[in-house]
Amino acid sequence: MLKTDIAIIGAGPAGLNAAISAAAMGAKVLLLDRDDRAGGQLIKQTHKFFGSRELHASLRGIDIASLLLARVREFDNIDFRLGATVLGYYEDGVITAEYRGNFLKIKADRYVIATGASEKILPFPNNDLPGVYGAGAVQTLTNVYGVLPGKRVIMVGSGNIGLIVSYQLLQAGVQVAGIVEAAPGIGGYLVHAAKIRRAGVPIYTSHTIKEAYGDSSVQGAVIWQLDEKWQPLNGTEKDIEADVICIAVGLTPLTELLWQAGCQMKYVPQLGGHVNLRDENLMTSVPGIYVAGDVSGVEEASAAMLEGKLAGLAAAKSLGYSIENYDELWQQAISQLDGLRSGPAGEKIRSGLKMLVR
Ligand SMILES: Cc1cc2nc3c(=O)[nH]c(=O)nc-3n(C[C@H](O)[C@H](O)[C@H](O)COP(=O)(O)OP(=O)(O)OC[C@H]3O[C@@H](n4cnc5c(N)ncnc54)[C@H](O)[C@@H]3O)c2cc1C
């Protein structure tokens, strides 16, 4: 049995920051990620981030991952294992993991779950044809492995992910035949949409996919218009040829471990699906289990980093570790989170979070 003070599951921006802040207080940390690279979603984000300097704005996601990893490597009290998939959480507070062909049993005094989110898929006829991808998968193929998914893409969804991945595909020399959006307006930041429009890509708002077609793989799709009640309008069909359909209709938190641990969960559509109740320290309803990042509500990397910092600090403090400026660090993270979630852009997240306070 491997024993540690704090086990952190997931080494995306949330988990990396949780490890750094807990280790800085002196806690013994075990950081596990199933991937063979640290950084979670950040390693495929080749675009520069918005936000404040403290949260690495104007750096590319992939560079933020390297920066956080270098910081983790400075601590002797962080045991960081890549290629470690956490399989389950058991009643006696033990977790199990598959680690490079070995089966590990781990008992930690505290856990920080930072497993991120997975992509939502969309039901339509022939959505199982080869050539139908999630946008995150396309981004992994192109930006991590240097493999193009095809020659001509239909993007479904005009949130930031749909817009950013479309732009990155254009940069990689792939044609984007159009972006299809069910809502009457574009979902993502207008600065991203403007770049797409300047490249001549049509954005079909109030439209959805009627069906994909193709013999053994995607050859195109029929899209159609939706009325104000989101019902398809017969006679508005358009046929678009493409060899890839890329689905970017949102993410949903990867909460399996939280369910297994018996955390109280609630369905909050604004946060992407079922998420856990939590207190101001991001502790769930199960004492000793904390959350951070997209697993506790789909947001952005900047929010994930701050939540990681908070959860790491609070978990270490609950074990009796201390740091001189704890209150200042904690308050600073809270204020920065409030700042990120302020204004009209943060309204959706604010209303979702209100439903969750324990
Ligand atoms: C295309 C795209 C563009 C984006 N652009 C921006 C942007 O410009 N600015 C911004 O702030 N945010 C952006 N984001 C959002 C941002 O990337 C995420 O909000 C952020 O990565 C969430 O961090 P996280 O640590 O919670 O999860 P993730 O980054 O998803 O990391 C979770 C980690 O957990 C690991 N894991 C999961 N389950 C297990 C398990 N059972 N065992 C072990 N390990 C496990 C995964 O391998 C992964 O490494 C973008 C996202 C996408 C997809």
The ligand as an SDF file (V2000), in Angstrom:
LIG
                    3D

 53 58  0  0  0  0  0  0  0  0999 V2000
   -9.9260   23.7290  -27.6090 C   0  0  0  0  0  0  0  0  0  0  0  0
   -9.8380   24.3130  -26.2370 C   0  0  0  0  0  0  0  0  0  0  0  0
   -9.4180   25.6220  -26.0790 C   0  0  0  0  0  0  0  0  0  0  0  0
   -9.3460   26.2000  -24.8020 C   0  0  0  0  0  0  0  0  0  0  0  0
   -8.9040   27.4920  -24.6740 N   0  0  0  0  0  0  0  0  0  0  0  0
   -8.7770   28.0500  -23.4350 C   0  0  0  0  0  0  0  0  0  0  0  0
   -8.2840   29.4020  -23.2650 C   0  0  0  0  0  0  0  0  0  0  0  0
   -7.9520   30.1100  -24.2240 O   0  0  0  0  0  0  0  0  0  0  0  0
   -8.1840   29.8930  -22.0100 N   0  0  0  0  0  0  0  0  0  0  0  0
   -8.5410   29.1390  -20.9200 C   0  0  0  0  0  0  0  0  0  0  0  0
   -8.4190   29.6280  -19.7780 O   0  0  0  0  0  0  0  0  0  0  0  0
   -9.0180   27.8730  -21.0520 N   0  0  0  0  0  0  0  0  0  0  0  0
   -9.1630   27.3130  -22.2750 C   0  0  0  0  0  0  0  0  0  0  0  0
   -9.6600   26.0280  -22.4130 N   0  0  0  0  0  0  0  0  0  0  0  0
  -10.1730   25.3110  -21.2280 C   0  0  0  0  0  0  0  0  0  0  0  0
   -9.0790   24.6660  -20.4080 C   0  0  0  0  0  0  0  0  0  0  0  0
   -8.1910   23.9440  -21.2100 O   0  0  0  0  0  0  0  0  0  0  0  0
   -9.7050   23.7500  -19.3600 C   0  0  0  0  0  0  0  0  0  0  0  0
  -10.6950   24.4690  -18.6490 O   0  0  0  0  0  0  0  0  0  0  0  0
   -8.6380   23.2840  -18.3730 C   0  0  0  0  0  0  0  0  0  0  0  0
   -7.6570   22.5130  -19.0380 O   0  0  0  0  0  0  0  0  0  0  0  0
   -9.2520   22.4700  -17.2310 C   0  0  0  0  0  0  0  0  0  0  0  0
   -8.2220   22.0620  -16.3780 O   0  0  0  0  0  0  0  0  0  0  0  0
   -8.3410   20.7740  -15.4700 P   0  0  0  0  0  0  0  0  0  0  0  0
   -7.0060   20.6220  -14.8010 O   0  0  0  0  0  0  0  0  0  0  0  0
   -9.5520   20.8660  -14.6520 O   0  0  0  0  0  0  0  0  0  0  0  0
   -8.6020   19.5510  -16.4830 O   0  0  0  0  0  0  0  0  0  0  0  0
   -7.7500   18.9660  -17.6840 P   0  0  0  0  0  0  0  0  0  0  0  0
   -6.8730   19.9800  -18.3050 O   0  0  0  0  0  0  0  0  0  0  0  0
   -8.7360   18.2690  -18.5590 O   0  0  0  0  0  0  0  0  0  0  0  0
   -6.8330   17.8860  -16.9600 O   0  0  0  0  0  0  0  0  0  0  0  0
   -7.3740   16.7310  -16.3510 C   0  0  0  0  0  0  0  0  0  0  0  0
   -6.2870   15.6680  -16.2630 C   0  0  0  0  0  0  0  0  0  0  0  0
   -6.7990   14.5710  -15.5210 O   0  0  0  0  0  0  0  0  0  0  0  0
   -6.3190   13.3640  -16.0770 C   0  0  0  0  0  0  0  0  0  0  0  0
   -7.2260   12.2860  -15.6720 N   0  0  0  0  0  0  0  0  0  0  0  0
   -8.5620   12.1780  -15.9030 C   0  0  0  0  0  0  0  0  0  0  0  0
   -9.0540   11.0560  -15.3520 N   0  0  0  0  0  0  0  0  0  0  0  0
   -8.0040   10.4220  -14.7570 C   0  0  0  0  0  0  0  0  0  0  0  0
   -7.8700    9.1990  -14.0170 C   0  0  0  0  0  0  0  0  0  0  0  0
   -8.9180    8.3970  -13.7640 N   0  0  0  0  0  0  0  0  0  0  0  0
   -6.6390    8.8500  -13.5660 N   0  0  0  0  0  0  0  0  0  0  0  0
   -5.5610    9.6580  -13.8040 C   0  0  0  0  0  0  0  0  0  0  0  0
   -5.6340   10.8130  -14.5000 N   0  0  0  0  0  0  0  0  0  0  0  0
   -6.8360   11.2000  -14.9530 C   0  0  0  0  0  0  0  0  0  0  0  0
   -6.3110   13.6590  -17.5760 C   0  0  0  0  0  0  0  0  0  0  0  0
   -5.3960   12.8080  -18.2630 O   0  0  0  0  0  0  0  0  0  0  0  0
   -5.8610   15.1170  -17.6100 C   0  0  0  0  0  0  0  0  0  0  0  0
   -4.4570   15.2540  -17.7580 O   0  0  0  0  0  0  0  0  0  0  0  0
   -9.7320   25.4200  -23.6620 C   0  0  0  0  0  0  0  0  0  0  0  0
  -10.1480   24.0910  -23.8110 C   0  0  0  0  0  0  0  0  0  0  0  0
  -10.1900   23.5300  -25.0800 C   0  0  0  0  0  0  0  0  0  0  0  0
  -10.6170   22.0750  -25.2240 C   0  0  0  0  0  0  0  0  0  0  0  0
  1  2  1  0
  2  3  1  0
  2 52  2  0
  3  4  2  0
  4  5  1  0
  4 50  1  0
  5  6  2  0
  6  7  1  0
  6 13  1  0
  7  8  2  0
  7  9  1  0
  9 10  1  0
 10 11  2  0
 10 12  1  0
 12 13  2  0
 13 14  1  0
 14 15  1  0
 14 50  1  0
 15 16  1  0
 16 17  1  0
 16 18  1  0
 18 19  1  0
 18 20  1  0
 20 21  1  0
 20 22  1  0
 22 23  1  0
 23 24  1  0
 24 25  2  0
 24 26  1  0
 24 27  1  0
 27 28  1  0
 28 29  2  0
 28 30  1  0
 28 31  1  0
 31 32  1  0
 32 33  1  0
 33 34  1  0
 33 48  1  0
 34 35  1  0
 35 36  1  0
 35 46  1  0
 36 37  1  0
 36 45  1  0
 37 38  2  0
 38 39  1  0
 39 40  1  0
 39 45  2  0
 40 41  1  0
 40 42  2  0
 42 43  1  0
 43 44  2  0
 44 45  1  0
 46 47  1  0
 46 48  1  0
 48 49  1  0
 50 51  2  0
 51 52  1  0
 52 53  1  0
M  END
$$$$
